[in-house]
Amino acid sequence: MGSRKLDHVKDNDISVKITFSKRQIDTFKKADALARQARIRMYQAKLDQLEEEVELNKAYEEDLRKRQEKHRMAGFYNRKEIPNLKLEDLLVFKKQLENLKEDVERKRVEMEASLILLELSKWDDNKN
């Protein structure tokens, strides 16, 4: 009996291989479809996150715009739009920005030094 089954399998070996091949292709198609769905879900989650960030940025920009309108100082400083500036104006503006950067850096160093002195005084008080 066992030999008959083996003979039967040997006779239908080609049809078994074809059936297995078809099932294998279907399995790979399903696996690929599932992988696509997973990627779509991942990209959808990223897209949702980016949309939330865009909405937050829009709200922040709107808040800044309202503050700027509320405190209209542009006329006080006699500022022009950057595209309307000439080369000389841009160079002056660049120099002002560099001076401002130096002032901020100097103040930062002063604040760090003050903080270090404050920490040293606290440490010295705790030591005594």
Buried (B, 14 or more C-beta within 10 A) or exposed (E): EEEEEEEEEEEEEEEEEEEEEEEEEEEEEEEEEEEEEEEEEEEEEEEEEEEEEEEEEEEEEEEEEEEEEEEEEEEEEEEEEEEEBEEEEEEEBEEEEEEEEEEEEEEEEEEEEEEEEEEEEEEEEEEE
